[in-house]
Amino acid sequence: MEITHCPSCGSSHIEKVEGTVSRDFDGETYSVPGVTYYACPECGERVYEPETARALQAASPAFRGQLSAH
């Protein structure tokens, strides 16, 4: 997957980033380290690669106990 323009604002300054993504759900913070995503410095939009989206979902307390390994 390669993104060259932000899907929200159209900026060409979007860049691929690797790092830790932290989220909050129902007062609980969870983090997923070492993931890749695209970040737009113009509007703050983040676009997650499919693997990153799956890792975030698997770590989320909202889905705890609902996902099964395939």
BELJO-V437948 format. One record per backbone hydrogen bond with DSSP energy under -1.0 kcal/mol. NH is the residue of the N-H (numbers start at 0). CO is the residue of the C=O. If there is no record, write none. Layout:
{{NH & CO} {NH & CO}}
//
This chain:
{{5 & 10} {9 & 5} {14 & 38} {16 & 36} {18 & 34} {20 & 31} {22 & 29} {24 & 27} {27 & 24} {29 & 22} {31 & 20} {34 & 18} {36 & 16} {37 & 46} {38 & 14} {39 & 44} {43 & 39} {46 & 37} {52 & 48} {53 & 49} {54 & 50} {55 & 51} {56 & 52} {57 & 53} {58 & 54} {59 & 55} {62 & 59} {65 & 62}}
//
